[in-house]
Amino acid sequence: MTSSERRKAQRQVLEHTSDAGLLSDVASVLVRYVYHLSPDCYFEPVKSASSEWVLRAKNWIGFYFSTGRSGFDSKIIVSIDAYPDTFRRDTKFEMKPGRKPSWSKFTIKEVGQIKDALHLISETHRLSGS
């Protein structure tokens, strides 16, 4: 993939952060932060759900954006390449099994949770060796 194609692919997910409704700004910050950590990667939509994205070529994180019912219970589900027990003591998020057996996920429901989410994303990136 050329750098121009990669930049175009990187912008694609940013155009869909509005799928997170009231949390669209949080979604944008999270995507941009992942690009800061993995500048040569891009998010690819999961075919079965247009609001679900997974990082390529290094596959260590995924996002699902939802506006919720009537746009009032927006959420961002973050899937990370770490077993659920890896961060259980380090976070207030409820860690659940993720998109793969060795992955976990957590749900962001309010802006104030961004700091904890950024910490988990940073640590997952560090542990992934990406």
PLY file of the C-alpha trace (Angstrom):
ply
format ascii 1.0
element vertex 130
property float x
property float y
property float z
element edge 129
property int vertex1
property int vertex2
end_header
0.00 0.00 0.00
1.38 3.38 -0.95
1.52 6.20 1.59
-1.26 8.02 -0.31
-3.49 4.93 -0.17
-2.71 4.49 3.54
-3.62 8.13 4.32
-6.89 7.69 2.43
-7.64 4.51 4.40
-6.74 6.28 7.65
-9.23 9.08 6.91
-12.04 6.61 6.20
-12.55 5.65 9.85
-12.38 9.30 10.94
-15.33 10.00 8.63
-17.29 7.38 10.58
-16.52 8.52 14.13
-19.87 10.31 14.03
-21.35 6.79 14.28
-20.51 7.14 17.99
-23.14 9.86 18.37
-22.53 12.04 21.42
-19.14 10.33 21.85
-17.93 11.15 18.34
-15.20 13.48 19.63
-13.95 10.73 21.95
-13.96 8.28 19.03
-11.92 10.70 16.96
-9.35 11.17 19.74
-9.01 7.40 20.21
-8.52 6.76 16.49
-5.96 9.56 16.19
-4.11 8.25 19.24
-3.89 4.75 17.74
-2.51 6.32 14.56
0.05 8.14 16.68
1.13 4.80 18.19
0.97 2.89 14.87
1.49 5.48 12.11
1.93 2.90 9.34
-1.42 1.24 10.06
-5.01 1.98 9.12
-8.47 0.90 10.25
-10.45 -1.38 8.01
-14.22 -1.83 8.32
-15.43 -5.24 9.39
-17.71 -6.31 6.55
-20.60 -7.48 8.72
-20.96 -4.15 10.54
-20.06 -0.78 9.02
-19.47 0.75 12.45
-16.91 -1.89 13.45
-13.27 -1.28 12.58
-10.07 -3.28 13.06
-6.49 -2.05 12.76
-4.43 -3.37 9.86
-1.62 -4.43 9.17
-0.86 -4.82 12.88
-3.97 -6.29 14.41
-3.98 -5.27 18.08
-7.11 -3.11 18.46
-10.62 -2.69 17.11
-13.47 -0.20 17.64
-17.24 -0.41 17.41
-19.15 2.90 17.35
-22.84 3.12 18.27
-25.20 6.08 18.59
-27.48 3.97 20.75
-31.24 4.24 21.03
-32.50 7.60 19.85
-28.91 8.88 19.96
-28.90 9.21 23.75
-26.95 6.16 24.91
-23.92 6.34 22.65
-21.04 3.97 23.24
-17.66 2.94 21.92
-16.62 -0.67 22.34
-12.86 -1.09 22.31
-11.44 -4.56 21.61
-7.79 -5.06 22.54
-5.30 -7.87 22.05
-4.97 -8.75 25.74
-6.63 -11.36 27.91
-9.42 -9.91 30.10
-7.40 -10.55 33.28
-4.42 -8.53 31.99
-5.81 -5.16 33.07
-8.56 -6.05 35.51
-6.77 -4.41 38.46
-5.64 -1.39 36.43
-9.01 -0.13 35.27
-12.52 0.75 36.31
-13.85 -0.71 33.05
-15.53 -4.09 33.14
-13.26 -6.24 30.98
-15.13 -8.85 28.92
-14.03 -11.46 26.39
-13.29 -9.77 23.05
-13.48 -10.48 19.34
-10.94 -13.34 19.57
-10.26 -15.83 22.40
-7.12 -13.97 23.54
-8.74 -10.52 23.29
-10.80 -8.48 25.72
-13.14 -5.55 25.32
-14.49 -2.65 27.31
-17.21 -0.08 26.70
-16.87 3.68 26.88
-20.17 5.33 27.78
-19.08 8.82 28.86
-16.39 11.36 28.03
-14.77 11.10 31.47
-13.64 7.55 30.71
-11.20 8.65 28.00
-8.16 8.84 30.29
-8.59 5.23 31.42
-9.21 4.13 27.81
-6.03 5.85 26.59
-4.06 4.11 29.35
-5.40 0.68 28.32
-4.69 1.41 24.66
-1.12 2.51 25.45
-0.44 -0.57 27.54
-1.94 -2.90 24.94
0.21 -1.32 22.26
3.31 -1.71 24.45
2.54 -5.36 25.18
1.79 -6.13 21.53
5.30 -5.09 20.52
3.84 -3.14 17.58
0 1
1 2
2 3
3 4
4 5
5 6
6 7
7 8
8 9
9 10
10 11
11 12
12 13
13 14
14 15
15 16
16 17
17 18
18 19
19 20
20 21
21 22
22 23
23 24
24 25
25 26
26 27
27 28
28 29
29 30
30 31
31 32
32 33
33 34
34 35
35 36
36 37
37 38
38 39
39 40
40 41
41 42
42 43
43 44
44 45
45 46
46 47
47 48
48 49
49 50
50 51
51 52
52 53
53 54
54 55
55 56
56 57
57 58
58 59
59 60
60 61
61 62
62 63
63 64
64 65
65 66
66 67
67 68
68 69
69 70
70 71
71 72
72 73
73 74
74 75
75 76
76 77
77 78
78 79
79 80
80 81
81 82
82 83
83 84
84 85
85 86
86 87
87 88
88 89
89 90
90 91
91 92
92 93
93 94
94 95
95 96
96 97
97 98
98 99
99 100
100 101
101 102
102 103
103 104
104 105
105 106
106 107
107 108
108 109
109 110
110 111
111 112
112 113
113 114
114 115
115 116
116 117
117 118
118 119
119 120
120 121
121 122
122 123
123 124
124 125
125 126
126 127
127 128
128 129
